[in-house]
Amino acid sequence: MQQDKLQLMEGHWEHGTTQEEESSREWVVEYRVDVDNISYHHLSMIEGKNLQTVQANLFAELREEYSDSERIDVTVIRMEPVETHVIERHFDTASAYQP
């Protein structure tokens, strides 16, 4: 019984370290930028290991895109990792996507 508990705890710890060592993946980031009373809606695919790296990459994208602007207001609408769930039968290489 004690052995089983120990193995469960070890498995849990290993799972936690695996998540921390995860490689970069794509995140979808939807945001609005307000500049000089004009609003721009953006949808970007940004690569990162976690939320902090995605935010840093978003700030870099914003600095590049709006380098001429003195001030911009940014509202992040959605920031989430892209989950891939592909069902091959929904795709026909000879035509279009079929839901």
PDB file as gemmi writes it, atoms N, CA and C in Angstrom:
CRYST1    1.000    1.000    1.000  90.00  90.00  90.00 P 1                      
ATOM      1  N   MET A   1       0.833  -1.189   0.000  1.00  0.00           N  
ATOM      2  CA  MET A   1       0.000   0.000   0.000  1.00  0.00           C  
ATOM      3  C   MET A   1       0.879   1.253   0.000  1.00  0.00           C  
ATOM      4  N   GLN A   2       1.879   1.314   0.882  1.00  0.00           N  
ATOM      5  CA  GLN A   2       2.788   2.458   0.949  1.00  0.00           C  
ATOM      6  C   GLN A   2       3.534   2.617  -0.366  1.00  0.00           C  
ATOM      7  N   GLN A   3       3.945   1.499  -0.949  1.00  0.00           N  
ATOM      8  CA  GLN A   3       4.681   1.504  -2.210  1.00  0.00           C  
ATOM      9  C   GLN A   3       3.826   2.136  -3.310  1.00  0.00           C  
ATOM     10  N   ASP A   4       2.523   1.781  -3.365  1.00  0.00           N  
ATOM     11  CA  ASP A   4       1.615   2.324  -4.367  1.00  0.00           C  
ATOM     12  C   ASP A   4       1.492   3.837  -4.239  1.00  0.00           C  
ATOM     13  N   LYS A   5       1.374   4.326  -3.004  1.00  0.00           N  
ATOM     14  CA  LYS A   5       1.273   5.767  -2.770  1.00  0.00           C  
ATOM     15  C   LYS A   5       2.541   6.472  -3.236  1.00  0.00           C  
ATOM     16  N   LEU A   6       3.692   5.865  -2.954  1.00  0.00           N  
ATOM     17  CA  LEU A   6       4.963   6.454  -3.348  1.00  0.00           C  
ATOM     18  C   LEU A   6       5.070   6.528  -4.862  1.00  0.00           C  
ATOM     19  N   GLN A   7       4.665   5.459  -5.561  1.00  0.00           N  
ATOM     20  CA  GLN A   7       4.716   5.460  -7.014  1.00  0.00           C  
ATOM     21  C   GLN A   7       3.781   6.503  -7.592  1.00  0.00           C  
ATOM     22  N   LEU A   8       2.597   6.671  -7.035  1.00  0.00           N  
ATOM     23  CA  LEU A   8       1.675   7.691  -7.502  1.00  0.00           C  
ATOM     24  C   LEU A   8       2.262   9.080  -7.324  1.00  0.00           C  
ATOM     25  N   MET A   9       2.897   9.316  -6.186  1.00  0.00           N  
ATOM     26  CA  MET A   9       3.506  10.617  -5.932  1.00  0.00           C  
ATOM     27  C   MET A   9       4.653  10.865  -6.902  1.00  0.00           C  
ATOM     28  N   GLU A  10       5.476   9.850  -7.173  1.00  0.00           N  
ATOM     29  CA  GLU A  10       6.583  10.007  -8.110  1.00  0.00           C  
ATOM     30  C   GLU A  10       6.052  10.300  -9.505  1.00  0.00           C  
ATOM     31  N   GLY A  11       5.005   9.602  -9.904  1.00  0.00           N  
ATOM     32  CA  GLY A  11       4.408   9.836 -11.212  1.00  0.00           C  
ATOM     33  C   GLY A  11       3.882  11.252 -11.332  1.00  0.00           C  
ATOM     34  N   HIS A  12       3.266  11.749 -10.283  1.00  0.00           N  
ATOM     35  CA  HIS A  12       2.755  13.110 -10.281  1.00  0.00           C  
ATOM     36  C   HIS A  12       3.893  14.114 -10.426  1.00  0.00           C  
ATOM     37  N   TRP A  13       4.975  13.900  -9.716  1.00  0.00           N  
ATOM     38  CA  TRP A  13       6.127  14.809  -9.787  1.00  0.00           C  
ATOM     39  C   TRP A  13       6.728  14.797 -11.185  1.00  0.00           C  
ATOM     40  N   GLU A  14       6.866  13.599 -11.770  1.00  0.00           N  
ATOM     41  CA  GLU A  14       7.423  13.498 -13.110  1.00  0.00           C  
ATOM     42  C   GLU A  14       6.545  14.226 -14.107  1.00  0.00           C  
ATOM     43  N   HIS A  15       5.235  14.123 -13.945  1.00  0.00           N  
ATOM     44  CA  HIS A  15       4.313  14.808 -14.848  1.00  0.00           C  
ATOM     45  C   HIS A  15       4.513  16.321 -14.750  1.00  0.00           C  
ATOM     46  N   GLY A  16       4.697  16.834 -13.545  1.00  0.00           N  
ATOM     47  CA  GLY A  16       4.898  18.270 -13.350  1.00  0.00           C  
ATOM     48  C   GLY A  16       6.164  18.767 -14.013  1.00  0.00           C  
ATOM     49  N   THR A  17       7.246  18.033 -13.928  1.00  0.00           N  
ATOM     50  CA  THR A  17       8.489  18.475 -14.554  1.00  0.00           C  
ATOM     51  C   THR A  17       8.408  18.362 -16.062  1.00  0.00           C  
ATOM     52  N   THR A  18       7.667  17.413 -16.574  1.00  0.00           N  
ATOM     53  CA  THR A  18       7.508  17.280 -18.019  1.00  0.00           C  
ATOM     54  C   THR A  18       6.798  18.504 -18.570  1.00  0.00           C  
ATOM     55  N   GLN A  19       5.792  18.992 -17.871  1.00  0.00           N  
ATOM     56  CA  GLN A  19       5.071  20.166 -18.336  1.00  0.00           C  
ATOM     57  C   GLN A  19       5.973  21.384 -18.366  1.00  0.00           C  
ATOM     58  N   GLU A  20       6.840  21.530 -17.390  1.00  0.00           N  
ATOM     59  CA  GLU A  20       7.722  22.682 -17.352  1.00  0.00           C  
ATOM     60  C   GLU A  20       8.734  22.660 -18.479  1.00  0.00           C  
ATOM     61  N   GLU A  21       9.129  21.472 -18.927  1.00  0.00           N  
ATOM     62  CA  GLU A  21      10.120  21.342 -19.977  1.00  0.00           C  
ATOM     63  C   GLU A  21       9.486  21.311 -21.366  1.00  0.00           C  
ATOM     64  N   GLU A  22       8.194  21.574 -21.456  1.00  0.00           N  
ATOM     65  CA  GLU A  22       7.491  21.550 -22.723  1.00  0.00           C  
ATOM     66  C   GLU A  22       8.136  22.497 -23.706  1.00  0.00           C  
ATOM     67  N   SER A  23       8.147  22.095 -24.970  1.00  0.00           N  
ATOM     68  CA  SER A  23       8.715  22.958 -25.992  1.00  0.00           C  
ATOM     69  C   SER A  23       7.709  24.029 -26.392  1.00  0.00           C  
ATOM     70  N   SER A  24       8.169  24.950 -27.191  1.00  0.00           N  
ATOM     71  CA  SER A  24       7.320  26.031 -27.676  1.00  0.00           C  
ATOM     72  C   SER A  24       6.155  25.482 -28.486  1.00  0.00           C  
ATOM     73  N   ARG A  25       5.034  26.180 -28.414  1.00  0.00           N  
ATOM     74  CA  ARG A  25       3.895  25.841 -29.257  1.00  0.00           C  
ATOM     75  C   ARG A  25       3.193  27.114 -29.664  1.00  0.00           C  
ATOM     76  N   GLU A  26       2.273  26.998 -30.584  1.00  0.00           N  
ATOM     77  CA  GLU A  26       1.571  28.170 -31.093  1.00  0.00           C  
ATOM     78  C   GLU A  26       0.401  28.537 -30.196  1.00  0.00           C  
ATOM     79  N   TRP A  27       0.192  29.832 -30.079  1.00  0.00           N  
ATOM     80  CA  TRP A  27      -0.928  30.374 -29.328  1.00  0.00           C  
ATOM     81  C   TRP A  27      -1.695  31.310 -30.250  1.00  0.00           C  
ATOM     82  N   VAL A  28      -3.004  31.304 -30.123  1.00  0.00           N  
ATOM     83  CA  VAL A  28      -3.815  32.266 -30.858  1.00  0.00           C  
ATOM     84  C   VAL A  28      -4.047  33.450 -29.925  1.00  0.00           C  
ATOM     85  N   VAL A  29      -3.767  34.648 -30.446  1.00  0.00           N  
ATOM     86  CA  VAL A  29      -3.928  35.867 -29.657  1.00  0.00           C  
ATOM     87  C   VAL A  29      -4.813  36.822 -30.451  1.00  0.00           C  
ATOM     88  N   GLU A  30      -5.943  37.142 -29.874  1.00  0.00           N  
ATOM     89  CA  GLU A  30      -6.868  38.096 -30.478  1.00  0.00           C  
ATOM     90  C   GLU A  30      -6.842  39.347 -29.619  1.00  0.00           C  
ATOM     91  N   TYR A  31      -6.623  40.491 -30.267  1.00  0.00           N  
ATOM     92  CA  TYR A  31      -6.518  41.723 -29.493  1.00  0.00           C  
ATOM     93  C   TYR A  31      -6.950  42.925 -30.330  1.00  0.00           C  
ATOM     94  N   ARG A  32      -7.245  43.999 -29.635  1.00  0.00           N  
ATOM     95  CA  ARG A  32      -7.656  45.252 -30.262  1.00  0.00           C  
ATOM     96  C   ARG A  32      -6.641  46.318 -29.892  1.00  0.00           C  
ATOM     97  N   VAL A  33      -6.265  47.118 -30.890  1.00  0.00           N  
ATOM     98  CA  VAL A  33      -5.334  48.218 -30.663  1.00  0.00           C  
ATOM     99  C   VAL A  33      -6.056  49.515 -31.004  1.00  0.00           C  
ATOM    100  N   ASP A  34      -6.020  50.467 -30.076  1.00  0.00           N  
ATOM    101  CA  ASP A  34      -6.599  51.797 -30.303  1.00  0.00           C  
ATOM    102  C   ASP A  34      -5.466  52.793 -30.441  1.00  0.00           C  
ATOM    103  N   VAL A  35      -5.422  53.435 -31.625  1.00  0.00           N  
ATOM    104  CA  VAL A  35      -4.389  54.426 -31.920  1.00  0.00           C  
ATOM    105  C   VAL A  35      -5.071  55.635 -32.550  1.00  0.00           C  
ATOM    106  N   ASP A  36      -4.862  56.801 -31.974  1.00  0.00           N  
ATOM    107  CA  ASP A  36      -5.414  58.054 -32.529  1.00  0.00           C  
ATOM    108  C   ASP A  36      -6.907  57.937 -32.838  1.00  0.00           C  
ATOM    109  N   ASN A  37      -7.666  57.416 -31.886  1.00  0.00           N  
ATOM    110  CA  ASN A  37      -9.119  57.268 -31.997  1.00  0.00           C  
ATOM    111  C   ASN A  37      -9.557  56.320 -33.118  1.00  0.00           C  
ATOM    112  N   ILE A  38      -8.659  55.447 -33.562  1.00  0.00           N  
ATOM    113  CA  ILE A  38      -8.986  54.418 -34.547  1.00  0.00           C  
ATOM    114  C   ILE A  38      -8.700  53.066 -33.906  1.00  0.00           C  
ATOM    115  N   SER A  39      -9.621  52.123 -34.096  1.00  0.00           N  
ATOM    116  CA  SER A  39      -9.486  50.804 -33.487  1.00  0.00           C  
ATOM    117  C   SER A  39      -9.149  49.766 -34.557  1.00  0.00           C  
ATOM    118  N   TYR A  40      -8.134  48.943 -34.285  1.00  0.00           N  
ATOM    119  CA  TYR A  40      -7.708  47.880 -35.184  1.00  0.00           C  
ATOM    120  C   TYR A  40      -7.856  46.542 -34.459  1.00  0.00           C  
ATOM    121  N   HIS A  41      -8.497  45.602 -35.138  1.00  0.00           N  
ATOM    122  CA  HIS A  41      -8.713  44.278 -34.571  1.00  0.00           C  
ATOM    123  C   HIS A  41      -7.671  43.330 -35.172  1.00  0.00           C  
ATOM    124  N   HIS A  42      -6.935  42.602 -34.325  1.00  0.00           N  
ATOM    125  CA  HIS A  42      -5.870  41.704 -34.771  1.00  0.00           C  
ATOM    126  C   HIS A  42      -6.135  40.279 -34.313  1.00  0.00           C  
ATOM    127  N   LEU A  43      -5.680  39.340 -35.109  1.00  0.00           N  
ATOM    128  CA  LEU A  43      -5.666  37.930 -34.753  1.00  0.00           C  
ATOM    129  C   LEU A  43      -4.299  37.404 -35.174  1.00  0.00           C  
ATOM    130  N   SER A  44      -3.490  36.984 -34.202  1.00  0.00           N  
ATOM    131  CA  SER A  44      -2.121  36.562 -34.485  1.00  0.00           C  
ATOM    132  C   SER A  44      -1.854  35.168 -33.948  1.00  0.00           C  
ATOM    133  N   MET A  45      -0.956  34.475 -34.616  1.00  0.00           N  
ATOM    134  CA  MET A  45      -0.421  33.214 -34.125  1.00  0.00           C  
ATOM    135  C   MET A  45       0.967  33.540 -33.595  1.00  0.00           C  
ATOM    136  N   ILE A  46       1.161  33.321 -32.298  1.00  0.00           N  
ATOM    137  CA  ILE A  46       2.422  33.669 -31.654  1.00  0.00           C  
ATOM    138  C   ILE A  46       2.976  32.425 -30.972  1.00  0.00           C  
ATOM    139  N   GLU A  47       4.270  32.208 -31.128  1.00  0.00           N  
ATOM    140  CA  GLU A  47       4.905  31.038 -30.537  1.00  0.00           C  
ATOM    141  C   GLU A  47       5.436  31.359 -29.148  1.00  0.00           C  
ATOM    142  N   GLY A  48       5.316  30.386 -28.240  1.00  0.00           N  
ATOM    143  CA  GLY A  48       5.839  30.567 -26.891  1.00  0.00           C  
ATOM    144  C   GLY A  48       5.655  29.329 -26.046  1.00  0.00           C  
ATOM    145  N   LYS A  49       6.457  29.232 -24.982  1.00  0.00           N  
ATOM    146  CA  LYS A  49       6.365  28.087 -24.065  1.00  0.00           C  
ATOM    147  C   LYS A  49       5.237  28.253 -23.064  1.00  0.00           C  
ATOM    148  N   ASN A  50       4.995  29.503 -22.653  1.00  0.00           N  
ATOM    149  CA  ASN A  50       3.976  29.770 -21.643  1.00  0.00           C  
ATOM    150  C   ASN A  50       3.416  31.168 -21.871  1.00  0.00           C  
ATOM    151  N   LEU A  51       2.490  31.566 -21.020  1.00  0.00           N  
ATOM    152  CA  LEU A  51       1.828  32.855 -21.163  1.00  0.00           C  
ATOM    153  C   LEU A  51       2.814  34.026 -21.139  1.00  0.00           C  
ATOM    154  N   GLN A  52       3.816  33.952 -20.284  1.00  0.00           N  
ATOM    155  CA  GLN A  52       4.779  35.053 -20.163  1.00  0.00           C  
ATOM    156  C   GLN A  52       5.577  35.243 -21.448  1.00  0.00           C  
ATOM    157  N   THR A  53       6.019  34.154 -22.073  1.00  0.00           N  
ATOM    158  CA  THR A  53       6.783  34.300 -23.316  1.00  0.00           C  
ATOM    159  C   THR A  53       5.892  34.757 -24.464  1.00  0.00           C  
ATOM    160  N   VAL A  54       4.644  34.326 -24.468  1.00  0.00           N  
ATOM    161  CA  VAL A  54       3.702  34.775 -25.497  1.00  0.00           C  
ATOM    162  C   VAL A  54       3.447  36.270 -25.348  1.00  0.00           C  
ATOM    163  N   GLN A  55       3.273  36.747 -24.114  1.00  0.00           N  
ATOM    164  CA  GLN A  55       3.082  38.184 -23.881  1.00  0.00           C  
ATOM    165  C   GLN A  55       4.296  38.974 -24.336  1.00  0.00           C  
ATOM    166  N   ALA A  56       5.489  38.482 -24.032  1.00  0.00           N  
ATOM    167  CA  ALA A  56       6.717  39.168 -24.456  1.00  0.00           C  
ATOM    168  C   ALA A  56       6.801  39.217 -25.980  1.00  0.00           C  
ATOM    169  N   ASN A  57       6.446  38.128 -26.653  1.00  0.00           N  
ATOM    170  CA  ASN A  57       6.461  38.101 -28.108  1.00  0.00           C  
ATOM    171  C   ASN A  57       5.388  39.015 -28.698  1.00  0.00           C  
ATOM    172  N   LEU A  58       4.244  39.116 -28.029  1.00  0.00           N  
ATOM    173  CA  LEU A  58       3.195  40.038 -28.464  1.00  0.00           C  
ATOM    174  C   LEU A  58       3.679  41.478 -28.350  1.00  0.00           C  
ATOM    175  N   PHE A  59       4.334  41.823 -27.242  1.00  0.00           N  
ATOM    176  CA  PHE A  59       4.860  43.182 -27.085  1.00  0.00           C  
ATOM    177  C   PHE A  59       5.884  43.504 -28.169  1.00  0.00           C  
ATOM    178  N   ALA A  60       6.711  42.531 -28.526  1.00  0.00           N  
ATOM    179  CA  ALA A  60       7.693  42.731 -29.597  1.00  0.00           C  
ATOM    180  C   ALA A  60       6.986  42.971 -30.928  1.00  0.00           C  
ATOM    181  N   GLU A  61       5.924  42.213 -31.186  1.00  0.00           N  
ATOM    182  CA  GLU A  61       5.136  42.393 -32.410  1.00  0.00           C  
ATOM    183  C   GLU A  61       4.503  43.781 -32.442  1.00  0.00           C  
ATOM    184  N   LEU A  62       3.968  44.213 -31.310  1.00  0.00           N  
ATOM    185  CA  LEU A  62       3.337  45.529 -31.236  1.00  0.00           C  
ATOM    186  C   LEU A  62       4.360  46.658 -31.436  1.00  0.00           C  
ATOM    187  N   ARG A  63       5.547  46.515 -30.829  1.00  0.00           N  
ATOM    188  CA  ARG A  63       6.587  47.544 -31.004  1.00  0.00           C  
ATOM    189  C   ARG A  63       6.987  47.666 -32.469  1.00  0.00           C  
ATOM    190  N   GLU A  64       7.053  46.534 -33.169  1.00  0.00           N  
ATOM    191  CA  GLU A  64       7.429  46.555 -34.583  1.00  0.00           C  
ATOM    192  C   GLU A  64       6.312  47.139 -35.449  1.00  0.00           C  
ATOM    193  N   GLU A  65       5.089  46.694 -35.208  1.00  0.00           N  
ATOM    194  CA  GLU A  65       3.939  47.111 -36.020  1.00  0.00           C  
ATOM    195  C   GLU A  65       3.581  48.586 -35.827  1.00  0.00           C  
ATOM    196  N   TYR A  66       3.680  49.069 -34.601  1.00  0.00           N  
ATOM    197  CA  TYR A  66       3.259  50.438 -34.282  1.00  0.00           C  
ATOM    198  C   TYR A  66       4.442  51.292 -33.829  1.00  0.00           C  
ATOM    199  N   SER A  67       5.573  51.147 -34.480  1.00  0.00           N  
ATOM    200  CA  SER A  67       6.789  51.872 -34.069  1.00  0.00           C  
ATOM    201  C   SER A  67       6.665  53.385 -34.255  1.00  0.00           C  
ATOM    202  N   ASP A  68       5.790  53.813 -35.158  1.00  0.00           N  
ATOM    203  CA  ASP A  68       5.622  55.251 -35.397  1.00  0.00           C  
ATOM    204  C   ASP A  68       4.687  55.916 -34.396  1.00  0.00           C  
ATOM    205  N   SER A  69       3.930  55.126 -33.658  1.00  0.00           N  
ATOM    206  CA  SER A  69       2.942  55.683 -32.734  1.00  0.00           C  
ATOM    207  C   SER A  69       3.572  55.979 -31.382  1.00  0.00           C  
ATOM    208  N   GLU A  70       3.185  57.125 -30.836  1.00  0.00           N  
ATOM    209  CA  GLU A  70       3.697  57.501 -29.523  1.00  0.00           C  
ATOM    210  C   GLU A  70       3.017  56.709 -28.415  1.00  0.00           C  
ATOM    211  N   ARG A  71       1.699  56.498 -28.577  1.00  0.00           N  
ATOM    212  CA  ARG A  71       0.936  55.762 -27.565  1.00  0.00           C  
ATOM    213  C   ARG A  71      -0.087  54.871 -28.256  1.00  0.00           C  
ATOM    214  N   ILE A  72      -0.215  53.630 -27.751  1.00  0.00           N  
ATOM    215  CA  ILE A  72      -1.258  52.725 -28.215  1.00  0.00           C  
ATOM    216  C   ILE A  72      -1.911  52.092 -26.988  1.00  0.00           C  
ATOM    217  N   ASP A  73      -3.192  51.812 -27.103  1.00  0.00           N  
ATOM    218  CA  ASP A  73      -3.917  51.103 -26.056  1.00  0.00           C  
ATOM    219  C   ASP A  73      -4.271  49.730 -26.604  1.00  0.00           C  
ATOM    220  N   VAL A  74      -3.910  48.687 -25.862  1.00  0.00           N  
ATOM    221  CA  VAL A  74      -4.110  47.313 -26.316  1.00  0.00           C  
ATOM    222  C   VAL A  74      -5.057  46.595 -25.365  1.00  0.00           C  
ATOM    223  N   THR A  75      -6.042  45.934 -25.936  1.00  0.00           N  
ATOM    224  CA  THR A  75      -6.959  45.104 -25.169  1.00  0.00           C  
ATOM    225  C   THR A  75      -6.863  43.688 -25.710  1.00  0.00           C  
ATOM    226  N   VAL A  76      -6.382  42.766 -24.889  1.00  0.00           N  
ATOM    227  CA  VAL A  76      -6.296  41.366 -25.300  1.00  0.00           C  
ATOM    228  C   VAL A  76      -7.667  40.735 -25.078  1.00  0.00           C  
ATOM    229  N   ILE A  77      -8.217  40.193 -26.128  1.00  0.00           N  
ATOM    230  CA  ILE A  77      -9.538  39.578 -26.076  1.00  0.00           C  
ATOM    231  C   ILE A  77      -9.421  38.082 -25.762  1.00  0.00           C  
ATOM    232  N   ARG A  78      -8.428  37.451 -26.396  1.00  0.00           N  
ATOM    233  CA  ARG A  78      -8.258  36.004 -26.221  1.00  0.00           C  
ATOM    234  C   ARG A  78      -6.783  35.655 -26.397  1.00  0.00           C  
ATOM    235  N   MET A  79      -6.275  34.788 -25.524  1.00  0.00           N  
ATOM    236  CA  MET A  79      -4.902  34.299 -25.619  1.00  0.00           C  
ATOM    237  C   MET A  79      -4.914  32.859 -25.121  1.00  0.00           C  
ATOM    238  N   GLU A  80      -4.824  31.907 -26.050  1.00  0.00           N  
ATOM    239  CA  GLU A  80      -4.905  30.500 -25.664  1.00  0.00           C  
ATOM    240  C   GLU A  80      -4.059  29.640 -26.591  1.00  0.00           C  
ATOM    241  N   PRO A  81      -3.545  28.531 -26.056  1.00  0.00           N  
ATOM    242  CA  PRO A  81      -2.730  27.639 -26.893  1.00  0.00           C  
ATOM    243  C   PRO A  81      -3.587  26.977 -27.960  1.00  0.00           C  
ATOM    244  N   VAL A  82      -2.980  26.731 -29.104  1.00  0.00           N  
ATOM    245  CA  VAL A  82      -3.678  26.059 -30.195  1.00  0.00           C  
ATOM    246  C   VAL A  82      -3.664  24.567 -29.919  1.00  0.00           C  
ATOM    247  N   GLU A  83      -4.831  23.986 -29.906  1.00  0.00           N  
ATOM    248  CA  GLU A  83      -4.963  22.541 -29.723  1.00  0.00           C  
ATOM    249  C   GLU A  83      -5.258  21.937 -31.089  1.00  0.00           C  
ATOM    250  N   THR A  84      -4.514  20.924 -31.460  1.00  0.00           N  
ATOM    251  CA  THR A  84      -4.698  20.290 -32.755  1.00  0.00           C  
ATOM    252  C   THR A  84      -5.463  18.991 -32.578  1.00  0.00           C  
ATOM    253  N   HIS A  85      -6.632  18.957 -33.155  1.00  0.00           N  
ATOM    254  CA  HIS A  85      -7.466  17.756 -33.160  1.00  0.00           C  
ATOM    255  C   HIS A  85      -7.902  17.533 -34.599  1.00  0.00           C  
ATOM    256  N   VAL A  86      -7.086  16.824 -35.342  1.00  0.00           N  
ATOM    257  CA  VAL A  86      -7.341  16.630 -36.761  1.00  0.00           C  
ATOM    258  C   VAL A  86      -8.008  15.279 -36.988  1.00  0.00           C  
ATOM    259  N   ILE A  87      -9.096  15.313 -37.714  1.00  0.00           N  
ATOM    260  CA  ILE A  87      -9.758  14.084 -38.145  1.00  0.00           C  
ATOM    261  C   ILE A  87      -9.595  14.036 -39.655  1.00  0.00           C  
ATOM    262  N   GLU A  88      -8.760  13.130 -40.124  1.00  0.00           N  
ATOM    263  CA  GLU A  88      -8.371  13.103 -41.533  1.00  0.00           C  
ATOM    264  C   GLU A  88      -9.550  12.952 -42.483  1.00  0.00           C  
ATOM    265  N   ARG A  89     -10.563  12.237 -42.100  1.00  0.00           N  
ATOM    266  CA  ARG A  89     -11.687  12.011 -43.015  1.00  0.00           C  
ATOM    267  C   ARG A  89     -12.457  13.299 -43.319  1.00  0.00           C  
ATOM    268  N   HIS A  90     -12.264  14.365 -42.507  1.00  0.00           N  
ATOM    269  CA  HIS A  90     -12.928  15.643 -42.775  1.00  0.00           C  
ATOM    270  C   HIS A  90     -12.233  16.427 -43.875  1.00  0.00           C  
ATOM    271  N   PHE A  91     -11.085  15.954 -44.325  1.00  0.00           N  
ATOM    272  CA  PHE A  91     -10.331  16.661 -45.339  1.00  0.00           C  
ATOM    273  C   PHE A  91     -10.258  15.837 -46.609  1.00  0.00           C  
ATOM    274  N   ASP A  92     -10.481  16.500 -47.700  1.00  0.00           N  
ATOM    275  CA  ASP A  92     -10.365  15.881 -49.010  1.00  0.00           C  
ATOM    276  C   ASP A  92      -9.349  16.707 -49.780  1.00  0.00           C  
ATOM    277  N   THR A  93      -8.216  16.125 -50.097  1.00  0.00           N  
ATOM    278  CA  THR A  93      -7.159  16.884 -50.757  1.00  0.00           C  
ATOM    279  C   THR A  93      -7.547  17.357 -52.147  1.00  0.00           C  
ATOM    280  N   ALA A  94      -8.560  16.764 -52.737  1.00  0.00           N  
ATOM    281  CA  ALA A  94      -8.994  17.166 -54.070  1.00  0.00           C  
ATOM    282  C   ALA A  94      -9.986  18.327 -54.040  1.00  0.00           C  
ATOM    283  N   SER A  95     -10.576  18.610 -52.867  1.00  0.00           N  
ATOM    284  CA  SER A  95     -11.546  19.713 -52.813  1.00  0.00           C  
ATOM    285  C   SER A  95     -11.345  20.502 -51.524  1.00  0.00           C  
ATOM    286  N   ALA A  96     -12.431  20.873 -50.858  1.00  0.00           N  
ATOM    287  CA  ALA A  96     -12.357  21.747 -49.675  1.00  0.00           C  
ATOM    288  C   ALA A  96     -12.707  20.985 -48.413  1.00  0.00           C  
ATOM    289  N   TYR A  97     -12.590  21.684 -47.289  1.00  0.00           N  
ATOM    290  CA  TYR A  97     -12.918  21.139 -45.967  1.00  0.00           C  
ATOM    291  C   TYR A  97     -14.393  20.776 -45.890  1.00  0.00           C  
ATOM    292  N   GLN A  98     -14.673  19.616 -45.309  1.00  0.00           N  
ATOM    293  CA  GLN A  98     -16.052  19.161 -45.160  1.00  0.00           C  
ATOM    294  C   GLN A  98     -16.333  18.860 -43.702  1.00  0.00           C  
ATOM    295  N   PRO A  99     -17.063  19.733 -43.005  1.00  0.00           N  
ATOM    296  CA  PRO A  99     -17.334  19.490 -41.570  1.00  0.00           C  
ATOM    297  C   PRO A  99     -18.281  18.334 -41.349  1.00  0.00           C  
TER     298      PRO A  99                                                      
END                                                                             
